């Protein structure tokens, strides 16, 4: 969710005003995903690198995060949304961490959209913590080093209970993934939009899904193999056919 500060600066506003408007984009996107039947939505809300920003901005962001979680948890509960989090959340201020954990606990029985907040997260951090746990378990004999494989590594990541993303949407026109879900994005489709995050609304989400629906996901195969196996457009095309006007 990139471009909050630039959106605000273009309008002669403070950077925090951009972050505040970004919360509206979050609300609209979450509601739209829930209505469409999306099962998982992961929002890159605060990276490990973001801790390096000016102390005042980080403090304001933490207060905004606290207020957003506090204000939105009841709405998520009513809309059957389950909240989860990935990242080094122990680094979060105590009040923020406690509010987050309370929201996760309150919504844990919901079975609609799973909203995953990536907080104090980076893909490299995720891989490092996985390697540390794997080496510890190899050392104490819990696993055999010969059994270390892709599936096992995935089971040690913070997203172990979640499917890999089908689609990554990157706002603000930047052509990079900024240390986000480095392992999990191996075969994800990407949509880059020039819009800054505070301007992103459900119509832009629908456009991204339509773009995705037009693609052929091959996962290393050739087109002829995909057509024979029927894996071409994949899960989201079947799920979101009505958004693109498809009869599927």
N, C-alpha and C positions, 0 to 999 in steps of 0.2 A: 504494500500500500504506500506508494512513493509519491512525493511531490507536494506534501502538505505545506511545507515552508515556502516553496516557490509559488504555490497558488496564492498564499497570503501576501507575499511580497509584491506580486503583480497588482494586487489590489490596495497596496499601501497599508496593509494590516500587519499585526504582529504574527510571528510564526505560530504562536500558540493558538491564534484564531484559526489558522489552517488546520491544526490538529483537532480543534473543536468541531469544525465543519466535517472533518474526516470521520468523526463519530456518526454523523448523519448518513454518510455513505456506507458505513458498516451496518447500521440498522437496516437500510433499504436492501442491501445485498443479502444480509442474513434472512430477512423476510422473504425475498424473492426465491432464494435457494430452498427455503423450507416449503414454499408453495409449489415449486417445481418438482420436489421429490429428490433433490440432491441429498446424498447420504452423508458426505463429509465435506466440510468447508474449512480450510486452514488459512488463517489470517496471520501474516508476518507483521506482528504489532510492534515488537521491540527486539532488536538484534543485540548480540553481545558487543558489537562494535558501537552501538548507540550509547553505551556507557561512557564513551570518550567525548560525547558532546558537552557543551558548556554546562556546568553544574546547575545553573538556574533553569535551563531548558529541561534537563533531565528531571529536576524536581517538579517542574510544572507538568511534565508528561506523566510522572507517577501519580500526581494528584488527579489529573484527568482520567487516567486509567482506573484509579480507585473509584471515582465518581461514576464512570461508565459502567463498571462491573456492578456497583451498588444499584444504579438506576435500571439496569437492563436485566438483571437476574430474574426478577418476577415475570417480566415479559417473555423471556426465554422459557421459563417454566410453563407458563400458560400456553405457549405455542409448541410445546412438546419438543423443544430443542435441548439437547444434552451438551453441557459445556465441559471441555477438557482443556488441558494445557500441556505444552512441551517446552523444554528449555531448562535452564539453570535457575529455577524459580526461587531457590534459597537466597539468591542475590537480591531479590525484590525487597523493598521495605516491608517490615513486618505487617503493617496495616493492610498493605496491598495484597501481600501473600495470604493473609488470613481471609480477606474478603473473597479472593479468588478461590481458595479451598472451600469456603462456605458455598459459593456458587456451584462449584463442581459437585459438592455433596447434595445440594438441593435438587439439582437437575439430573442426577445419575440414573434415575429410573426412566427418564424420557427415552423414547425410541424413534423419534423422527430424525431431523438433521442433527449431526454431531458437529458442533462448532469447536474447532481446535484453535486456541490462542497460542501462537509462538511468541513466548516472552523470555527475554534474556537468552535467545536462541541463536545458534548458528550451525550450519551443516558440519563444519569442522569440529565444533564442540561435541556434537552428537556422535561423530565418528570416534573422537578421542575417548569419550566416556564409554563407548561400546568396546573399544580395544582394551581399555583398562579392565573392564569387567571380564572380558573373554580371557585375557592373560591371567587374571586372578583365578578364574575357574579352571584353566588348564593347569596352573601351578598346584592347586589343591586337589586335582584329580577329578573334578566334577565333569569335565569334558576331556575328550582325547583331541590332541592337536590335529590329528588326521581327519577329524570330523568337522573342522572349521570350513564352512562353505558359505555361499551367498545367503542361503536361507538362515543359517545360524547367525551370521552377522546381522541380518535384518531383524532377528528376534531380540537382539541386544540394543537396538536403536530405540529412541524415545517414541517412535511411531509403530512399534512392534504390533500393536493390536489394530492398526489401521491399514487400509489398502494404499498402494502407491498412487499418487495423483494422476488422474487422466489429463488434466488441463492446468497449466500455470498461466495466470493472467498477470502481466506486469504493466503497471501504470507509469506515466510520465515519460514514455518514449525511450527509456533506458534499455539497452540490449545486453543485460547481464542478469544473473540470478542472485547476486549479492549474498553468497554464502547461505543460501536457503535450501534445505532438503537435498543436499548434494547427492546422496546415495539414491534417494527415493525418486528423483526426477529423471532418472536415466532414460526412460522412454516416454516421458510426458510430452504432450503437445504444448506449444507456447503461443500465446497471443500477446502482442505488444500494442498497447494503446498510447497515443500521445497525451491523452487526458491526464491531468493530475488527479490524485486520489479524491480530493474533496469534490471534484466535478463528476466522479464516477457514480452512476446510478443503475438501476435495474435494466434500463434500455441498453446500456453498454454491456451488461452481463449477457443479455440475450444476443447481442451482436457477436460476442465472443463465442457463445455456444453455437451459433449458426456457422461461424467460421470453422469451429472444430468439426461440425457435422460434415463439412465438405471434404475433410481430409481422410486419407487412407492410412491407418496405423498398421505397419508391417512387422514390427518387432523382429527385424532381421531377416524376414522372409522376402520373397519377391511377390509382385502383385498377383501373379497367377496362383500362387499358393494361398494367398489371403482370400482370393475369390472362392477357391475350392473349400477352404475351411470355414468361410463365413464370418471371419473375424475382422473384416475391413473397418467399418465405421465404429464398431465397438459398442460398448455399453451405453454411452451417453447419447448416441444417435437414436438408439431404440427408446431410451428414456425420454428424450427431449424432442421427439419428432414433431410434436404439436407446436413447439416454439418456432421451428423453422418452416412451418406450414407443410411438413411432410405427412404422408398418409401412413407412415410406418408406426 
